[in-house]
Amino acid sequence: MVARSRSDIHVPVMVDEIVRLLTTALDGAYLDLTTGLGGHLKALSLVLKPEARLYGFDKDTEALKLARENLRHCAQLKQLINASFADIDGNTSELQDRTFDGILLDLGLSSLQLDDPERGFAFQKEGPLDMRFDQRAEIPTAADLIENLNQEDLVELLRQYGEERQAGRLAAAIVRERQKEVILTTTHLADIVRQVAKPPHQKKSLARVFQALRIAVNGELDQLQQVLPKAVDLLTPGGRLAVISYHSLEDRTVKRFFRREATDCLCPPRLPVCICQHRATIKEVNRHVIVPTEKEIAQNSRARSAKLRIAEKI
């Protein structure tokens, strides 16, 4: 049996919907801000004309190496850049294209990240509590946060980023345990969570705790809020921004931004005339969120929580 490379087994989420709804110009320029292993760019290349241009960002260096391998036969590919999507404005200034007909933001973890125990994203496998998307970044790891945050800040972190109802009890248990032993591994943290959260909600609590730490380590929500207006600015008129989110905090952020920027006036209803001078910059392509089909979920269980929203620049 021939072994498959990690790029071969990567399955991009909602790829049919992205290809159908993002491609407004078959000869246009498209930017994937979260390239991962390149699955969405590869799918786009199959429907776009040869003169189209494709670009990708990702701050995971290992993912970009595999993306280059996966996209080696993609004639439209112009450049892959090792950068955070929040830095879209600075890193697009040197590209052949300065505006784009479509921009994609897929906020999920790739299989590469989830399946590598050394990254520390998954509670099912033992590994260091790292959780940095860019392991070269000099930022606190999940282990650093667990060791150094006081109990009140841990509670706030778990509530704000994990929406965990047992945040108080979990934070207290973490503090008690770290007084006895430094918490350095995913399995050590998972054992603490299991002692507090019991079935049938135990698995959800585990996922929420790990989600909360990952968001805090990488500043994900702050970066999402930064990138959305920048992405709209870089769209051509009629160009589209597609965002795939995987939990309610992300989806709520995207929904609120789209609704705000698709509205002409933001003044309170009691005012007789508009004084805010706000004018809509986009229109929502889908008013209601798009979710994966049952067939896709059956083939790729990691697509289950995905939600897609798309906006078009006016």
PyMOL commands that set and color helices and strands:
alter all, ss='L'
color gray80, all
select helices_A, chain A and resi 15-22+39-47+61-70+85-91+111-115+117-119+142-148+151-162+167-180+186-196+202-218+220-233+248-261+294-299+301-303
alter helices_A, ss='H'
color red, helices_A
select strands_A, chain A and resi 29-32+53-58+77-82+100-106+235-245+282-284+307-313
alter strands_A, ss='S'
color yellow, strands_A
deselect
rebuild
show_as cartoon
